[in-house]
Amino acid sequence: MSSDSERRAKGFNTEYRTIAEDCLRKAQSVENDEEKPFWLNLAQSWLQLAQHSVRRSIHVKADESAID
């Protein structure tokens, strides 16, 4: 993977994790306990997306190495 692609993948991962942290903070701050599961599920989804982006970048890097 080119360094530009690696930086972009790391940037996405960082951004997704930051959004997940924001969702967790929102879950902690909501006054209505009925809203907490929504924010917790949303945070989990963003974390899963971050994990997927890391796995995808590893696979892309492996594929590009096989081509060289």
PDB file of N, CA, C and O in Angstrom:
ATOM      1  N   MET A   1       0.856  -1.176   0.000  1.00  0.00           N
ATOM      2  CA  MET A   1       0.000   0.000   0.000  1.00  0.00           C
ATOM      3  C   MET A   1       0.891   1.224   0.000  1.00  0.00           C
ATOM      4  O   MET A   1       1.891   1.283   0.716  1.00  0.00           O
ATOM      5  N   SER A   2       0.529   2.173  -0.787  1.00  0.00           N
ATOM      6  CA  SER A   2       1.328   3.397  -0.831  1.00  0.00           C
ATOM      7  C   SER A   2       1.181   4.141   0.490  1.00  0.00           C
ATOM      8  O   SER A   2       0.209   3.946   1.219  1.00  0.00           O
ATOM      9  N   SER A   3       2.141   4.982   0.786  1.00  0.00           N
ATOM     10  CA  SER A   3       2.080   5.731   2.037  1.00  0.00           C
ATOM     11  C   SER A   3       0.849   6.632   2.079  1.00  0.00           C
ATOM     12  O   SER A   3       0.291   6.875   3.149  1.00  0.00           O
ATOM     13  N   ASP A   4       0.426   7.128   0.916  1.00  0.00           N
ATOM     14  CA  ASP A   4      -0.787   7.954   0.866  1.00  0.00           C
ATOM     15  C   ASP A   4      -2.007   7.125   1.258  1.00  0.00           C
ATOM     16  O   ASP A   4      -2.855   7.590   2.020  1.00  0.00           O
ATOM     17  N   SER A   5      -2.097   5.923   0.751  1.00  0.00           N
ATOM     18  CA  SER A   5      -3.218   5.044   1.090  1.00  0.00           C
ATOM     19  C   SER A   5      -3.192   4.658   2.563  1.00  0.00           C
ATOM     20  O   SER A   5      -4.237   4.590   3.210  1.00  0.00           O
ATOM     21  N   GLU A   6      -2.004   4.408   3.091  1.00  0.00           N
ATOM     22  CA  GLU A   6      -1.877   4.078   4.510  1.00  0.00           C
ATOM     23  C   GLU A   6      -2.320   5.241   5.386  1.00  0.00           C
ATOM     24  O   GLU A   6      -3.032   5.051   6.372  1.00  0.00           O
ATOM     25  N   ARG A   7      -1.896   6.438   5.021  1.00  0.00           N
ATOM     26  CA  ARG A   7      -2.302   7.626   5.794  1.00  0.00           C
ATOM     27  C   ARG A   7      -3.816   7.804   5.747  1.00  0.00           C
ATOM     28  O   ARG A   7      -4.444   8.130   6.754  1.00  0.00           O
ATOM     29  N   ARG A   8      -4.389   7.588   4.578  1.00  0.00           N
ATOM     30  CA  ARG A   8      -5.842   7.735   4.434  1.00  0.00           C
ATOM     31  C   ARG A   8      -6.571   6.700   5.288  1.00  0.00           C
ATOM     32  O   ARG A   8      -7.549   7.029   5.959  1.00  0.00           O
ATOM     33  N   ALA A   9      -6.101   5.445   5.268  1.00  0.00           N
ATOM     34  CA  ALA A   9      -6.725   4.387   6.066  1.00  0.00           C
ATOM     35  C   ALA A   9      -6.610   4.696   7.557  1.00  0.00           C
ATOM     36  O   ALA A   9      -7.572   4.516   8.303  1.00  0.00           O
ATOM     37  N   LYS A  10      -5.441   5.157   7.992  1.00  0.00           N
ATOM     38  CA  LYS A  10      -5.262   5.522   9.399  1.00  0.00           C
ATOM     39  C   LYS A  10      -6.152   6.699   9.769  1.00  0.00           C
ATOM     40  O   LYS A  10      -6.690   6.757  10.875  1.00  0.00           O
ATOM     41  N   GLY A  11      -6.304   7.638   8.838  1.00  0.00           N
ATOM     42  CA  GLY A  11      -7.173   8.787   9.080  1.00  0.00           C
ATOM     43  C   GLY A  11      -8.619   8.374   9.255  1.00  0.00           C
ATOM     44  O   GLY A  11      -9.312   8.878  10.139  1.00  0.00           O
ATOM     45  N   PHE A  12      -9.083   7.448   8.407  1.00  0.00           N
ATOM     46  CA  PHE A  12     -10.454   6.945   8.532  1.00  0.00           C
ATOM     47  C   PHE A  12     -10.630   6.235   9.868  1.00  0.00           C
ATOM     48  O   PHE A  12     -11.620   6.450  10.567  1.00  0.00           O
ATOM     49  N   ASN A  13      -9.667   5.389  10.220  1.00  0.00           N
ATOM     50  CA  ASN A  13      -9.745   4.647  11.470  1.00  0.00           C
ATOM     51  C   ASN A  13      -9.831   5.608  12.646  1.00  0.00           C
ATOM     52  O   ASN A  13     -10.659   5.422  13.538  1.00  0.00           O
ATOM     53  N   THR A  14      -8.991   6.625  12.656  1.00  0.00           N
ATOM     54  CA  THR A  14      -9.001   7.614  13.730  1.00  0.00           C
ATOM     55  C   THR A  14     -10.327   8.365  13.770  1.00  0.00           C
ATOM     56  O   THR A  14     -10.891   8.588  14.841  1.00  0.00           O
ATOM     57  N   GLU A  15     -10.814   8.749  12.608  1.00  0.00           N
ATOM     58  CA  GLU A  15     -12.083   9.483  12.545  1.00  0.00           C
ATOM     59  C   GLU A  15     -13.242   8.622  13.059  1.00  0.00           C
ATOM     60  O   GLU A  15     -14.079   9.098  13.826  1.00  0.00           O
ATOM     61  N   TYR A  16     -13.288   7.359  12.637  1.00  0.00           N
ATOM     62  CA  TYR A  16     -14.369   6.460  13.075  1.00  0.00           C
ATOM     63  C   TYR A  16     -14.326   6.264  14.587  1.00  0.00           C
ATOM     64  O   TYR A  16     -15.368   6.251  15.242  1.00  0.00           O
ATOM     65  N   ARG A  17     -13.129   6.113  15.139  1.00  0.00           N
ATOM     66  CA  ARG A  17     -13.003   5.929  16.588  1.00  0.00           C
ATOM     67  C   ARG A  17     -13.386   7.205  17.348  1.00  0.00           C
ATOM     68  O   ARG A  17     -13.967   7.133  18.431  1.00  0.00           O
ATOM     69  N   THR A  18     -13.067   8.343  16.791  1.00  0.00           N
ATOM     70  CA  THR A  18     -13.451   9.613  17.415  1.00  0.00           C
ATOM     71  C   THR A  18     -14.967   9.757  17.448  1.00  0.00           C
ATOM     72  O   THR A  18     -15.534  10.191  18.450  1.00  0.00           O
ATOM     73  N   ILE A  19     -15.611   9.396  16.362  1.00  0.00           N
ATOM     74  CA  ILE A  19     -17.079   9.453  16.318  1.00  0.00           C
ATOM     75  C   ILE A  19     -17.667   8.484  17.338  1.00  0.00           C
ATOM     76  O   ILE A  19     -18.645   8.808  18.013  1.00  0.00           O
ATOM     77  N   ALA A  20     -17.072   7.291  17.453  1.00  0.00           N
ATOM     78  CA  ALA A  20     -17.550   6.317  18.442  1.00  0.00           C
ATOM     79  C   ALA A  20     -17.419   6.883  19.854  1.00  0.00           C
ATOM     80  O   ALA A  20     -18.321   6.720  20.676  1.00  0.00           O
ATOM     81  N   GLU A  21     -16.312   7.540  20.134  1.00  0.00           N
ATOM     82  CA  GLU A  21     -16.122   8.166  21.448  1.00  0.00           C
ATOM     83  C   GLU A  21     -17.182   9.238  21.696  1.00  0.00           C
ATOM     84  O   GLU A  21     -17.702   9.356  22.806  1.00  0.00           O
ATOM     85  N   ASP A  22     -17.499  10.013  20.668  1.00  0.00           N
ATOM     86  CA  ASP A  22     -18.545  11.036  20.792  1.00  0.00           C
ATOM     87  C   ASP A  22     -19.887  10.386  21.134  1.00  0.00           C
ATOM     88  O   ASP A  22     -20.635  10.894  21.969  1.00  0.00           O
ATOM     89  N   CYS A  23     -20.181   9.270  20.490  1.00  0.00           N
ATOM     90  CA  CYS A  23     -21.434   8.558  20.756  1.00  0.00           C
ATOM     91  C   CYS A  23     -21.464   8.026  22.187  1.00  0.00           C
ATOM     92  O   CYS A  23     -22.506   8.063  22.842  1.00  0.00           O
ATOM     93  N   LEU A  24     -20.335   7.534  22.670  1.00  0.00           N
ATOM     94  CA  LEU A  24     -20.275   7.047  24.054  1.00  0.00           C
ATOM     95  C   LEU A  24     -20.495   8.192  25.043  1.00  0.00           C
ATOM     96  O   LEU A  24     -21.199   8.038  26.042  1.00  0.00           O
ATOM     97  N   ARG A  25     -19.887   9.338  24.753  1.00  0.00           N
ATOM     98  CA  ARG A  25     -20.110  10.499  25.624  1.00  0.00           C
ATOM     99  C   ARG A  25     -21.578  10.912  25.616  1.00  0.00           C
ATOM    100  O   ARG A  25     -22.141  11.265  26.653  1.00  0.00           O
ATOM    101  N   LYS A  26     -22.182  10.865  24.449  1.00  0.00           N
ATOM    102  CA  LYS A  26     -23.600  11.213  24.343  1.00  0.00           C
ATOM    103  C   LYS A  26     -24.441  10.222  25.155  1.00  0.00           C
ATOM    104  O   LYS A  26     -25.383  10.623  25.838  1.00  0.00           O
ATOM    105  N   ALA A  27     -24.104   8.940  25.083  1.00  0.00           N
ATOM    106  CA  ALA A  27     -24.839   7.925  25.846  1.00  0.00           C
ATOM    107  C   ALA A  27     -24.746   8.187  27.345  1.00  0.00           C
ATOM    108  O   ALA A  27     -25.706   7.969  28.083  1.00  0.00           O
ATOM    109  N   GLN A  28     -23.582   8.655  27.786  1.00  0.00           N
ATOM    110  CA  GLN A  28     -23.404   8.940  29.209  1.00  0.00           C
ATOM    111  C   GLN A  28     -24.132  10.200  29.645  1.00  0.00           C
ATOM    112  O   GLN A  28     -24.480  10.354  30.815  1.00  0.00           O
ATOM    113  N   SER A  29     -24.358  11.093  28.700  1.00  0.00           N
ATOM    114  CA  SER A  29     -24.923  12.387  29.082  1.00  0.00           C
ATOM    115  C   SER A  29     -26.431  12.510  28.885  1.00  0.00           C
ATOM    116  O   SER A  29     -27.037  13.468  29.365  1.00  0.00           O
ATOM    117  N   VAL A  30     -27.043  11.559  28.189  1.00  0.00           N
ATOM    118  CA  VAL A  30     -28.482  11.691  27.947  1.00  0.00           C
ATOM    119  C   VAL A  30     -29.251  11.557  29.249  1.00  0.00           C
ATOM    120  O   VAL A  30     -28.924  10.736  30.107  1.00  0.00           O
ATOM    121  N   GLU A  31     -30.260  12.369  29.373  1.00  0.00           N
ATOM    122  CA  GLU A  31     -31.085  12.331  30.579  1.00  0.00           C
ATOM    123  C   GLU A  31     -32.125  11.223  30.496  1.00  0.00           C
ATOM    124  O   GLU A  31     -32.557  10.692  31.519  1.00  0.00           O
ATOM    125  N   ASN A  32     -32.520  10.881  29.299  1.00  0.00           N
ATOM    126  CA  ASN A  32     -33.528   9.852  29.082  1.00  0.00           C
ATOM    127  C   ASN A  32     -32.817   8.507  28.876  1.00  0.00           C
ATOM    128  O   ASN A  32     -32.160   8.301  27.856  1.00  0.00           O
ATOM    129  N   ASP A  33     -32.950   7.603  29.838  1.00  0.00           N
ATOM    130  CA  ASP A  33     -32.268   6.311  29.750  1.00  0.00           C
ATOM    131  C   ASP A  33     -32.706   5.489  28.545  1.00  0.00           C
ATOM    132  O   ASP A  33     -31.996   4.576  28.125  1.00  0.00           O
ATOM    133  N   GLU A  34     -33.851   5.803  27.998  1.00  0.00           N
ATOM    134  CA  GLU A  34     -34.323   5.070  26.819  1.00  0.00           C
ATOM    135  C   GLU A  34     -33.470   5.379  25.587  1.00  0.00           C
ATOM    136  O   GLU A  34     -33.465   4.600  24.633  1.00  0.00           O
ATOM    137  N   GLU A  35     -32.753   6.499  25.593  1.00  0.00           N
ATOM    138  CA  GLU A  35     -31.905   6.873  24.462  1.00  0.00           C
ATOM    139  C   GLU A  35     -30.516   6.224  24.523  1.00  0.00           C
ATOM    140  O   GLU A  35     -29.832   6.134  23.504  1.00  0.00           O
ATOM    141  N   LYS A  36     -30.105   5.781  25.694  1.00  0.00           N
ATOM    142  CA  LYS A  36     -28.761   5.237  25.851  1.00  0.00           C
ATOM    143  C   LYS A  36     -28.462   4.074  24.902  1.00  0.00           C
ATOM    144  O   LYS A  36     -27.402   4.065  24.278  1.00  0.00           O
ATOM    145  N   PRO A  37     -29.369   3.085  24.773  1.00  0.00           N
ATOM    146  CA  PRO A  37     -29.065   1.966  23.866  1.00  0.00           C
ATOM    147  C   PRO A  37     -28.807   2.416  22.426  1.00  0.00           C
ATOM    148  O   PRO A  37     -27.966   1.845  21.732  1.00  0.00           O
ATOM    149  N   PHE A  38     -29.528   3.432  21.988  1.00  0.00           N
ATOM    150  CA  PHE A  38     -29.310   3.947  20.630  1.00  0.00           C
ATOM    151  C   PHE A  38     -27.870   4.420  20.469  1.00  0.00           C
ATOM    152  O   PHE A  38     -27.191   4.046  19.513  1.00  0.00           O
ATOM    153  N   TRP A  39     -27.406   5.248  21.412  1.00  0.00           N
ATOM    154  CA  TRP A  39     -26.059   5.815  21.316  1.00  0.00           C
ATOM    155  C   TRP A  39     -24.985   4.749  21.502  1.00  0.00           C
ATOM    156  O   TRP A  39     -23.938   4.805  20.857  1.00  0.00           O
ATOM    157  N   LEU A  40     -25.236   3.782  22.377  1.00  0.00           N
ATOM    158  CA  LEU A  40     -24.274   2.697  22.569  1.00  0.00           C
ATOM    159  C   LEU A  40     -24.170   1.824  21.318  1.00  0.00           C
ATOM    160  O   LEU A  40     -23.073   1.431  20.919  1.00  0.00           O
ATOM    161  N   ASN A  41     -25.308   1.526  20.705  1.00  0.00           N
ATOM    162  CA  ASN A  41     -25.297   0.742  19.465  1.00  0.00           C
ATOM    163  C   ASN A  41     -24.609   1.504  18.339  1.00  0.00           C
ATOM    164  O   ASN A  41     -23.878   0.922  17.537  1.00  0.00           O
ATOM    165  N   LEU A  42     -24.845   2.792  18.287  1.00  0.00           N
ATOM    166  CA  LEU A  42     -24.202   3.606  17.259  1.00  0.00           C
ATOM    167  C   LEU A  42     -22.681   3.633  17.467  1.00  0.00           C
ATOM    168  O   LEU A  42     -21.917   3.536  16.506  1.00  0.00           O
ATOM    169  N   ALA A  43     -22.256   3.762  18.704  1.00  0.00           N
ATOM    170  CA  ALA A  43     -20.818   3.730  19.010  1.00  0.00           C
ATOM    171  C   ALA A  43     -20.221   2.390  18.591  1.00  0.00           C
ATOM    172  O   ALA A  43     -19.140   2.346  18.004  1.00  0.00           O
ATOM    173  N   GLN A  44     -20.910   1.319  18.887  1.00  0.00           N
ATOM    174  CA  GLN A  44     -20.427  -0.012  18.510  1.00  0.00           C
ATOM    175  C   GLN A  44     -20.312  -0.135  16.992  1.00  0.00           C
ATOM    176  O   GLN A  44     -19.359  -0.729  16.488  1.00  0.00           O
ATOM    177  N   SER A  45     -21.262   0.415  16.276  1.00  0.00           N
ATOM    178  CA  SER A  45     -21.209   0.366  14.809  1.00  0.00           C
ATOM    179  C   SER A  45     -20.000   1.111  14.271  1.00  0.00           C
ATOM    180  O   SER A  45     -19.338   0.636  13.349  1.00  0.00           O
ATOM    181  N   TRP A  46     -19.705   2.277  14.839  1.00  0.00           N
ATOM    182  CA  TRP A  46     -18.531   3.035  14.396  1.00  0.00           C
ATOM    183  C   TRP A  46     -17.241   2.294  14.719  1.00  0.00           C
ATOM    184  O   TRP A  46     -16.301   2.322  13.925  1.00  0.00           O
ATOM    185  N   LEU A  47     -17.181   1.631  15.871  1.00  0.00           N
ATOM    186  CA  LEU A  47     -15.991   0.851  16.213  1.00  0.00           C
ATOM    187  C   LEU A  47     -15.819  -0.333  15.265  1.00  0.00           C
ATOM    188  O   LEU A  47     -14.701  -0.665  14.871  1.00  0.00           O
ATOM    189  N   GLN A  48     -16.926  -0.963  14.907  1.00  0.00           N
ATOM    190  CA  GLN A  48     -16.848  -2.066  13.951  1.00  0.00           C
ATOM    191  C   GLN A  48     -16.370  -1.569  12.593  1.00  0.00           C
ATOM    192  O   GLN A  48     -15.596  -2.247  11.917  1.00  0.00           O
ATOM    193  N   LEU A  49     -16.823  -0.406  12.200  1.00  0.00           N
ATOM    194  CA  LEU A  49     -16.364   0.178  10.945  1.00  0.00           C
ATOM    195  C   LEU A  49     -14.866   0.470  11.006  1.00  0.00           C
ATOM    196  O   LEU A  49     -14.150   0.248  10.029  1.00  0.00           O
ATOM    197  N   ALA A  50     -14.392   0.963  12.140  1.00  0.00           N
ATOM    198  CA  ALA A  50     -12.956   1.224  12.306  1.00  0.00           C
ATOM    199  C   ALA A  50     -12.165  -0.083  12.188  1.00  0.00           C
ATOM    200  O   ALA A  50     -11.133  -0.126  11.519  1.00  0.00           O
ATOM    201  N   GLN A  51     -12.644  -1.132  12.828  1.00  0.00           N
ATOM    202  CA  GLN A  51     -11.967  -2.423  12.750  1.00  0.00           C
ATOM    203  C   GLN A  51     -11.972  -2.954  11.319  1.00  0.00           C
ATOM    204  O   GLN A  51     -10.975  -3.503  10.850  1.00  0.00           O
ATOM    205  N   HIS A  52     -13.082  -2.789  10.639  1.00  0.00           N
ATOM    206  CA  HIS A  52     -13.175  -3.233   9.253  1.00  0.00           C
ATOM    207  C   HIS A  52     -12.190  -2.464   8.373  1.00  0.00           C
ATOM    208  O   HIS A  52     -11.557  -3.048   7.494  1.00  0.00           O
ATOM    209  N   SER A  53     -12.059  -1.169   8.604  1.00  0.00           N
ATOM    210  CA  SER A  53     -11.142  -0.377   7.781  1.00  0.00           C
ATOM    211  C   SER A  53      -9.705  -0.820   7.980  1.00  0.00           C
ATOM    212  O   SER A  53      -8.914  -0.799   7.038  1.00  0.00           O
ATOM    213  N   VAL A  54      -9.355  -1.223   9.205  1.00  0.00           N
ATOM    214  CA  VAL A  54      -8.002  -1.715   9.476  1.00  0.00           C
ATOM    215  C   VAL A  54      -7.784  -3.043   8.758  1.00  0.00           C
ATOM    216  O   VAL A  54      -6.765  -3.237   8.095  1.00  0.00           O
ATOM    217  N   ARG A  55      -8.748  -3.959   8.894  1.00  0.00           N
ATOM    218  CA  ARG A  55      -8.617  -5.256   8.216  1.00  0.00           C
ATOM    219  C   ARG A  55      -8.535  -5.085   6.714  1.00  0.00           C
ATOM    220  O   ARG A  55      -7.751  -5.759   6.047  1.00  0.00           O
ATOM    221  N   ARG A  56      -9.338  -4.188   6.186  1.00  0.00           N
ATOM    222  CA  ARG A  56      -9.339  -3.954   4.736  1.00  0.00           C
ATOM    223  C   ARG A  56      -7.990  -3.408   4.277  1.00  0.00           C
ATOM    224  O   ARG A  56      -7.475  -3.824   3.239  1.00  0.00           O
ATOM    225  N   SER A  57      -7.419  -2.486   5.037  1.00  0.00           N
ATOM    226  CA  SER A  57      -6.126  -1.916   4.639  1.00  0.00           C
ATOM    227  C   SER A  57      -5.035  -2.980   4.685  1.00  0.00           C
ATOM    228  O   SER A  57      -4.108  -2.945   3.876  1.00  0.00           O
ATOM    229  N   ILE A  58      -5.132  -3.922   5.620  1.00  0.00           N
ATOM    230  CA  ILE A  58      -4.157  -5.016   5.694  1.00  0.00           C
ATOM    231  C   ILE A  58      -4.277  -5.910   4.466  1.00  0.00           C
ATOM    232  O   ILE A  58      -3.268  -6.317   3.891  1.00  0.00           O
ATOM    233  N   HIS A  59      -5.519  -6.221   4.060  1.00  0.00           N
ATOM    234  CA  HIS A  59      -5.732  -7.066   2.889  1.00  0.00           C
ATOM    235  C   HIS A  59      -5.280  -6.365   1.617  1.00  0.00           C
ATOM    236  O   HIS A  59      -4.681  -6.997   0.746  1.00  0.00           O
ATOM    237  N   VAL A  60      -5.551  -5.092   1.496  1.00  0.00           N
ATOM    238  CA  VAL A  60      -5.133  -4.342   0.312  1.00  0.00           C
ATOM    239  C   VAL A  60      -3.613  -4.312   0.243  1.00  0.00           C
ATOM    240  O   VAL A  60      -3.033  -4.477  -0.830  1.00  0.00           O
ATOM    241  N   LYS A  61      -2.971  -4.103   1.381  1.00  0.00           N
ATOM    242  CA  LYS A  61      -1.512  -4.067   1.408  1.00  0.00           C
ATOM    243  C   LYS A  61      -0.939  -5.420   0.988  1.00  0.00           C
ATOM    244  O   LYS A  61       0.036  -5.474   0.238  1.00  0.00           O
ATOM    245  N   ALA A  62      -1.534  -6.505   1.465  1.00  0.00           N
ATOM    246  CA  ALA A  62      -1.076  -7.849   1.107  1.00  0.00           C
ATOM    247  C   ALA A  62      -1.274  -8.093  -0.390  1.00  0.00           C
ATOM    248  O   ALA A  62      -0.405  -8.665  -1.048  1.00  0.00           O
ATOM    249  N   ASP A  63      -2.407  -7.663  -0.921  1.00  0.00           N
ATOM    250  CA  ASP A  63      -2.676  -7.824  -2.345  1.00  0.00           C
ATOM    251  C   ASP A  63      -1.673  -7.039  -3.184  1.00  0.00           C
ATOM    252  O   ASP A  63      -1.184  -7.546  -4.194  1.00  0.00           O
ATOM    253  N   GLU A  64      -1.366  -5.829  -2.785  1.00  0.00           N
ATOM    254  CA  GLU A  64      -0.414  -5.010  -3.530  1.00  0.00           C
ATOM    255  C   GLU A  64       1.000  -5.584  -3.453  1.00  0.00           C
ATOM    256  O   GLU A  64       1.770  -5.475  -4.407  1.00  0.00           O
ATOM    257  N   SER A  65       1.338  -6.196  -2.317  1.00  0.00           N
ATOM    258  CA  SER A  65       2.654  -6.823  -2.183  1.00  0.00           C
ATOM    259  C   SER A  65       2.760  -8.036  -3.098  1.00  0.00           C
ATOM    260  O   SER A  65       3.829  -8.306  -3.645  1.00  0.00           O
ATOM    261  N   ALA A  66       1.667  -8.768  -3.270  1.00  0.00           N
ATOM    262  CA  ALA A  66       1.676  -9.940  -4.131  1.00  0.00           C
ATOM    263  C   ALA A  66       1.851  -9.559  -5.593  1.00  0.00           C
ATOM    264  O   ALA A  66       2.403 -10.329  -6.378  1.00  0.00           O
ATOM    265  N   ILE A  67       1.379  -8.368  -5.958  1.00  0.00           N
ATOM    266  CA  ILE A  67       1.498  -7.897  -7.339  1.00  0.00           C
ATOM    267  C   ILE A  67       2.936  -7.512  -7.655  1.00  0.00           C
ATOM    268  O   ILE A  67       3.410  -7.728  -8.770  1.00  0.00           O
ATOM    269  N   ASP A  68       3.631  -6.941  -6.672  1.00  0.00           N
ATOM    270  CA  ASP A  68       5.021  -6.490  -6.901  1.00  0.00           C
ATOM    271  C   ASP A  68       5.925  -7.617  -7.098  1.00  0.00           C
ATOM    272  O   ASP A  68       7.123  -7.419  -7.303  1.00  0.00           O
TER     273      ASP A  68
END
